[in-house]
Amino acid sequence: MNEDQRIESWEREIDRRARLYLPPPRLDYRPVGQRSRDFEEACLGFTPETARLEASRCIQCPEIQACVLACPLHNDIPSAMWEISQGNFIEAARIYRRTSNFPDLCGRLCPDEFLCAGSCGVGKRCSSVRLGRLEAFVADEERRSGFYSPPAIARVNGKRVAVIGSGAAGLTVAEQLALKGHQVSVFEKRARLGGTLAYSIPRFRLPLEIIESKVNMLAQIGVEFLTGVCVGVDVSIDELFARGYRAIMLGTGAGREWLSGLPGSSLESVHTAENFLMRTNLDAAYLPHERKAPLKIGDRVLVYGWGHAAVDCARAAIRLGASQVTCIYPGTEMEMLCRIEDKVAGAEEGVVFQHLSKPLCLVGDETGRVSQVVCQQMRPCCRNGIKTSEPVEGSTFTLYVDTAILALERGPDTEFARQVKGLELNEHGWIICQPDSGQTSRQGIFAAGDNSGQQHLAAFAIAEARRVAESIHSYLS
């Protein structure tokens, strides 16, 4: 379907009132006893029949659609829902790809209940349409059917661009610039492409085939990939400019995990989320030498954190054989910053979520291995109009553990950034760049993704990367 043939939402003949009362079909997960023993994708998603039923619940809002406005990429969600309801899955996938480089990724990872689905008009009467899972469904259908082919590229112009990092932001910039005819080289310091997508997000949430499919497509349109090359160590930014790269995009992400100075964090069997997930996600051949040894976590695991990484670590620990996995965090039950769907799945698999609790220190045994975590009970409070929590006097308690995982916020990689001459950082060490263009303080160097301190979700990082790619293209032109 071309733009001239497009049917506007107000032209679609539907009974909106009747659609509000359509029962939502079941979104199937693999049985708990099966999925909790392996790392295969946990959610089965929709079938063609249930996808059509779910999309038919969309009431095709006639005014400015709130779901489109709430989507960081402004996907044409009503048109995609219409095509899905008619069984036109490939056309729906193409609608998403007009504005998104990773619909199969965003559909799985984005907390749509706080974005597009959270703004769905249907949700005012009953459960919102599962927009994310439908997006992932049609993207999978397109990829597996063989209809997903590399888009046409502009005439190659010979202008070279270096992209540092192969996460969501880096791959998006690489794709957008390659389509405009630029020669793009992606530098990845690790052995495997994908950045956080490959190393830190478990396979039960994001299958590797999605990343591999994107990388293969980019290679077909001329993107060059160089793995095992650490910019700043193996080659400097100045050397890249000297080699003929006209622009450089830093997609280096949030490089370091924050440990908060928690006493006992250096004990044996205390892991950061990145270290733990990296060793559960990939074959040892892709890991640094010091992380190749198999994980031995024991029966009792404690995870401290309140975001996606904490839930991922807890669910991964269940799959590694732990029988008691507790995830503690200082906020209230509703303040955990992760997809509700993932938290529910984790609880079904055996994870205990204990809110309003925080660790005070980690205690080791005679061998230097963590054995206890002394915790503090918290209570909600409000300071200067900001909701927070405070300790409850005399309410410490101890948890006995074999492994502790600290899944906290990530900080900037100042060691890399300070090596780049003329690159300005803010007081916290994040790269300073212009919000719309990504232009840093040094001419020809741009940034996108988490390295500016924004801590993006995937959809935000992709949306920003698309804007930065346009800015780089204008700069080169």
N, C-alpha and C positions, 0 to 999 in steps of 0.2 A: 504494500500500500504506500503511495506517495503522499506528499502533503496536500495535493489538490483533492485527493480522495478521502481525506480524513473526515471522520464524523465527530462533530463537537459533542460534548457531554449533554448539552441541552437538547440536541437533536435525537438522542437515543430514546427510543420508545420503551419505557420501563414503568413499572408500578412501584414507586419508592416506598410507599406504605407497606406493601406486601413484602418487599425485600427486608424491611426491618424485622419481620417476624420469621424469616428463614432460619432454621436451626443451624448453628455452625457445625461442620463435619469434624470428626475427630482427627487430631494431628498425632500420628502414631510415632511412638518411640520403640526401639527394640526392647524386649523384656529386660527388666532390671537384672535378673540373674545371669543373663547373657552378656549384656553390654558392659556390666561392671567388671568383667573378667578380661576385656580386651580394649584396644584403643581404636577400634573401628568407629565410624560415625554413629553417634547415639540416636539421632533423630532420623526417622525414615522419611519425614516430610509428607508431601501430598502425593496421591496417585492422580492420574489425569482426571478421573471422575470427581474425586474430592476437591481437586484444585478448581474445577469449573463451578462446583457448588459453593466453595468459599468465595470465589471472585464474584459470584452472582449476588452476594450479600452487599456488595458496594452499591450505594444508592446514587452514584453519579451526581454528586452535588452540583447544582446549576450555577452557583455563585463561584467566587474565587475559592478553589479547593484548599482547605486547611492542611490536608495531607501533603500537598505539593509544597506549600509554604514552609511546612515543618521539616521537610527533607533537605538536608544540607546541599544535595545535588539538584534539587528541584526536578526530580524525575516526574514525568507525566503519568502519574499513578492511575488516575481514572481511565485513561486510554488503555493502559496495560491491563487493568482489571476487566475492561470491556472485552478485549481480545481473548483473555484467558477464559472468561465466561462463555465465549463463543467457540472455544477449543482451538483458537489460533495462537498456540504457545510460542512458536518461533517469531511471529510478528510481535508478540508481547516482549520477548527478549530483545528484539531489535529496538523497540521503544526505549527500554532501559539503557541500552548501550549508546543511545544518542547523547546521554548526559552522564553516564557512569562507565568507568573502565572496569569495574569489578562488581557487577550485580550479584554474581554467585557468592562473592565474599561478603558484601554488605548485607545481603539477605540472611546470612548466617550469624554475623557478628554484631551488627548494629542493634542496640536496644530500642527496637521500633516502638515499644510501648511508651517511650518517652519522646519519640519523634513523630514519624508519619502516622503510625497506628494510634498513638496517643492523642492525635488530633482528629481521628476519624469520627465523622458525624454519627456513624452507626453505634459507636461506643457510648453515646448518650442514653441509648435505650437498652443495649445488651452488649455482649462482648465485641470488641472492635474486630474488623477484618484483619487476618494475620498477613499483613502486607509484606513483611520481611520474608516469611517462608514461601509466599507465592513468587516473590522476586527470585529467590534462590531456585525454586522449582523450574521456572521457565528458562533461566540461564543454564541449568543442568540439562534440560531437554535439548536446548540448542547445541550445547557442546557435545553431548553424547550422540546426537542424531547426525552429526557431521555437517550441519548447516552453518556452523560457526567458522568463518573463514577470515583471513586477514583483510582489513579494509584497504581501499585504494590509497596509495601514498602520492604526495605531490612530487614533482620533479626534484631529484636530488640536487641540492645546491652547493654541496661541498663544505658547508659551515659545520665545524665540529663542536660538540658539546659533551662535557664530562659530567656524569651523574654519580655522586658518591653515596652509595647505599642502595640496596635493592629491596627495600620494604615497599609498602603500599604507595607512599609518596614518590619514591624514586622510580618505580616501575610506571607510575602514571605519567610523570614528566617525560620519561623516556618514550613512551608510546605517543604522547601528544606531539612531541617534537619530531619524532621519526615520520609521523604522518604528514608533517609539513615539509619534509624533504631534508631535514638536518641529519648529519651523521652523528649518532649518539653512542657513547661508550659508557657502560655501567661498571663501576668499580665496587667490588664487594670484598671486604676483608676476610670473610669466613669462607669455608669450603663449599657451602651450599647457598644458592640464591634464595631470596625471599625475606631476609632480615627477620624481624619479629614474627612475621607470618609463618615462617618455617621453624624457627627456633623456640618461640615462646608460646604459641597457641597450639593446644593439643589437637591431635588428629581426630579425636572424637567430636571436636567442634568444627575443624577445618581440614578436610582431606588434602593431602599433598597434591593430588591431581589438579586441583584448581590453580595452584601456584605454577605447577609445571606446564599446564596448558597455556597460561599467560606468557611465561618465559619462551615457550616454543613459538608462539605467535609473534612475539617481539623479535625473535631471531629471524623469522621469515621476512619481516619487513626491514631488516638490516641493522637492528640494534646489536652492538658488540658487547659481550659480557666477559669481564675479567675477574675471576674469583681468586681468593688468596692474596689479594693485593691491598695492603693497608696504606691508604693515603695518609701522609704525614710521617710514615716510617719507610715504606718501600719507595715512595715517590712523593714529592712535595707539591703543594698547590702551584708554586711558581714554576716547577718543572712541567706541570701539565699545560700551563699557559705557553711555556717555551716550546712544547711539542705541537702547538698549533690549535689547541682548544680555545675557542673564542668566548665561551661562557662555561661556568661551572655551577652545578646545582648541588647543594649540600642537603642530602636526605638522610642524615646520620642518626636521627631519632634521639630519644632520651637515653644517653649512653650509660649512666651509672645508677645502681640501685642504692637507695638511702636506707641505712641501717639504724639510724636514730641513736646510736651510742648505747644500745641496750646491753647491759652487763651480761656477759656470758655468750655473746653472739659469735665469738671465735672458737667455741667448743666444737668438738667433732660431732658430726651428724646434725649440724645447724646449717641450713641452706638458704640462699636467697631464692626467690621465685625463678629468676632467670636461670640460675645454675640447676635447679631442680627440674624445671620443664625442659630445658635443653637436653638433659640426659634421659628424659623419658620420650621425647619426640622423635629423635633421629638416631640413625645407626651410628655406632661409635666411630666409624670411618670419617664422619663429618664433624667430629668434636675435637677440641683442643686436647693435647696429650694428657693434661692434668685432669680431664673430665671423662676419660674413656672408661674408667672402672665402673662396673655395674653398681647401681644403687642398692644399699641394704638399709631399709627403713624400719624394720621391726613391725610390731603390732600396733603401737600407739603413736599417733602422729598429731601434732598440733600445728595449725596454720594461723598466723597472725596477719590479718589484712582485711580490707573491705571492698575490694574491687574485683574485676574479672580475673586477674591473676590469682587471687586468693582462692576463688571457687575452682579455677582450673587445677591448682595444686592439690586441693582437697580431693577432687574427683580422680585425679591421677594417682594419688596415694591409695585410694580404694582399689584401683586397678592393679597396683603393684602388690596387693595382698594385705594391706593394713586392715585390722579389724575394728579399730577405734580411731576415727578421724574427727577432730574437733576444730572448727574454724571460729576464732574469737575476734571481736572487733569492738571498739569503744563506743560506737554509735548505737542508735536504736534499731529495731528490726527493719524499719522502712528506709533506713539511711545507707544501706549497703549499695554501693555503686556498681551494680552488675545487672545483667538481664534476669528478669524474674524467672523466665523459662529455665535458665541454667541453674539457678538456685534451687528451684523445685526439683529438677532432675537430680541434683546433688543430694538433696534430702532423701529422695527415693532410693538412691544408691547407698545410703548409710551415713552421709556426712551430718554431723551435729553442728548447727550454727548457734553460737552462744554470743548474743549481743550484750552491749554494756559491760564489756570486760576488756582488760588490757594487761599484757605481761609487764611485770616490774623487773624481773631478772631471770636468767637461765642458769640452772645449777647443774654441775657435772658430777659424774661418779669418780671413782679412784683411777679410772683409765682415761679420764679427760673427755668422756662422751656425755652429751647432754642426757639428763635423767629426770629432771624436774623443771617445771616452769611455775614460778611464783606470780600469781595474777592479782589484779585489783578489780573489785566490783565498782562500776560507775553508775551514775544516774544523770538523767537529762537535766540541763539547766540552760539559761539564756543570759548571755553577757553582751551588753551594749547592742541589744536587739538581734544578736546572732545566736542561733541554736548550737549548743555544744554539750559536753558532758563533763562531770567532775567526779572525783573519787568519793566513795562512801566510806566514811571513817570506820576503821576496825573491821573491814570486810575483805581482807586478803584471803586467798585460797591457793592451794597447790594442785597442779595437774602432773601426773607421772607420765613421762613420754619416752619414746625411743628415738624420735626424730622431731625437729622443730623447723618450720619453714617460715621465713620472714618475707611476706609478699606486700611490701610497702611501696611508697611512691618512688619514682625514678628521678634522678637528678641529671644535670648537664655533664657532658664529657668535656670539661674545661681543658684537659690536657691536649686534646686534638685542636679545639678552637683557638687556643692561645698560640698555636704554631703557625696560624694563618696570619700573615702580616696585614695590618689594616682592618682586621675583623673586630668590630666592637661587640662587647658583651655587656649585659646588664649586671646589676649588683649581685644577682644570684648565679651568674655564669651562663645564662642562656644567650643565644645569638640574637642580636637586635636586627630586625628586618622590617621593611615596610609591609603593613598588613595586606594590602591588595596585590602588590607586585612581587613580594618576597625578596626585593633588592636589599642586600646587606650594605654595610658601610664601605665595602670595597667594590669598586666598579667591576662588573662582569661576574660577580659571585652572588648567587641567589640561595635562598633556603626555603624549605617546605617541610611540613610534618612536625614532629614533636620537639625538634631541637631548638625551637623558639620558646619553649616552656608552656605551650598551650595544652599539652596532654590530650591530643585529639582522639576521638573515635575514628574508626576507619573511614566512614563517610565524610567526616570533616577534613581528614588528611587528604583524601582523594579530591574533594572540592577545592581545597587550597592548592593542591598540586596542579590542577587544571588551570587555575588562575595564574600561577607562577609560570607554567609552560607558555601561556599566551604572552606574559611579560618578557620571557626570554626570547621568544620569537620576534616580538617587536624590537627588542634590543639588538638582535642580530640583523634585523632588516634596516 
